[in-house]
């Protein structure tokens, strides 16, 4: 050990290998540089999280809009089914009132339209199942 004197303190023995003030300053400088790098990386990560939050918000708007479209298509599909049933009833009533009329072409069209209605119902149900629920945005920790 060798004696070391610090300002306003008596000299004392310092163990061999003990860092000198210059070495401590160098070490602190290195730590500060590392902390600066960590801060920079945290800033980059925060920007990425912010962008992800923005993208999630945009996706949530898209999901809401798509849900509205699917809901509207579902309503129109239901209305179409009701309208087809009403047209079929009118054809039946017309046929009963005028047995001499050949309404087979109209009946074939209604049968085809009702088959298409079933396909449309299935397609709308599949599209509805594809629409996910909106996800709440990610809020980064302070």
C-alpha positions in Angstrom: 0.0 0.0 0.0 1.0 3.5 -0.6 -0.2 6.7 1.1 -2.6 8.9 -0.8 -3.8 12.4 0.2 -7.1 13.9 -0.9 -8.0 17.5 -0.4 -9.2 18.3 3.1 -8.5 14.7 4.2 -5.5 13.2 5.9 -3.2 10.9 3.9 -4.2 7.2 4.2 -3.0 4.0 2.8 -4.7 2.8 -0.5 -4.7 -0.9 -1.3 -2.7 -2.0 -4.4 -5.0 -2.1 -7.4 -7.4 0.5 -6.0 -8.4 2.8 -8.9 -6.9 6.3 -8.9 -9.2 9.3 -9.4 -8.2 9.5 -13.1 -9.1 5.9 -13.6 -12.5 6.4 -11.9 -13.2 9.4 -14.1 -12.3 7.3 -17.2 -14.6 4.5 -16.0 -17.4 7.0 -15.3 -17.0 8.5 -18.7 -17.3 5.0 -20.2 -20.4 4.4 -18.2 -21.9 7.7 -19.3 -21.2 6.8 -22.9 -22.9 3.4 -22.4 -25.9 5.1 -20.8 -26.1 7.5 -23.7 -26.2 4.5 -26.1 -28.9 2.9 -24.0 -30.9 6.1 -24.0 -30.6 6.3 -27.8 -31.8 2.7 -28.2 -34.7 3.4 -25.8 -35.7 6.4 -27.9 -35.6 4.2 -31.0 -37.7 1.5 -29.3 -40.2 4.1 -28.1 -40.6 5.4 -31.7 -41.2 1.9 -32.9 -43.8 1.3 -30.2 -45.5 4.6 -31.0 -45.6 3.6 -34.7 -47.0 0.2 -33.8 -49.7 2.0 -31.7 -50.5 4.2 -34.7 -50.7 1.2 -37.0 -53.0 -0.6 -34.5 -55.2 2.4 -34.4 -55.4 2.5 -38.2 -56.2 -1.2 -38.2 -58.9 -0.7 -35.6 -60.5 1.9 -37.9 -60.3 -0.5 -40.8 -61.9 -3.2 -38.7 -64.7 -0.9 -37.6 -65.3 0.2 -41.2 -65.3 -3.4 -42.5 -67.7 -4.5 -39.7 -70.1 -1.7 -40.9 -69.9 -3.0 -44.5 -70.4 -6.6 -43.5 -73.4 -5.5 -41.3 -74.9 -3.6 -44.2 -74.4 -6.5 -46.6 -76.0 -8.8 -44.0 -79.0 -6.5 -43.8 -79.3 -6.3 -47.5 -78.9 -10.1 -47.8 -81.8 -10.6 -45.4 -83.9 -8.0 -47.3 -83.1 -9.8 -50.5 -84.3 -13.1 -49.0 -87.6 -11.4 -47.9 -88.1 -9.8 -51.3 -87.5 -13.1 -53.1 -90.1 -14.8 -50.9 -92.5 -12.0 -51.7 -91.9 -12.3 -55.4 -92.4 -16.1 -55.2 -95.7 -15.5 -53.4 -96.8 -13.0 -56.1 -95.9 -15.5 -58.8 -97.9 -18.2 -57.0 -100.9 -15.8 -56.6 -100.6 -14.7 -60.3 -100.5 -18.4 -61.4 -103.6 -19.2 -59.2 -105.5 -16.2 -60.7 -104.4 -16.9 -64.2 -103.9 -20.7 -64.7 -103.4 -20.2 -68.4 -100.2 -18.1 -68.0 -96.9 -19.9 -68.3 -94.9 -18.6 -65.4 -92.3 -21.3 -65.5 -89.5 -18.9 -66.6 -90.2 -16.6 -63.6 -90.4 -19.6 -61.3 -87.0 -20.8 -62.6 -85.5 -17.3 -62.0 -86.9 -17.3 -58.4 -85.5 -20.8 -57.8 -82.1 -19.7 -59.1 -82.2 -16.4 -57.1 -83.1 -18.4 -53.9 -80.1 -20.7 -54.5 -77.9 -17.7 -55.0 -79.4 -16.3 -51.8 -78.3 -19.4 -49.9 -74.7 -19.0 -51.3 -74.7 -15.3 -50.4 -75.9 -16.1 -46.9 -73.0 -18.5 -46.5 -70.5 -16.1 -48.0 -71.7 -13.2 -45.7 -71.4 -15.5 -42.7 -67.8 -16.4 -43.7 -66.9 -12.8 -44.2 -68.4 -11.8 -40.9 -66.3 -14.5 -39.2 -63.2 -13.0 -40.7 -63.6 -9.6 -39.2 -61.6 -9.5 -35.9 -62.6 -7.5 -32.9 -60.6 -4.2 -32.6 -57.6 -4.5 -30.4 -56.9 -1.8 -27.9 -53.8 0.3 -28.7 -50.5 -0.5 -26.9 -49.5 2.3 -24.6 -45.8 2.4 -23.9 -44.7 2.6 -20.3 -43.3 6.0 -19.2 
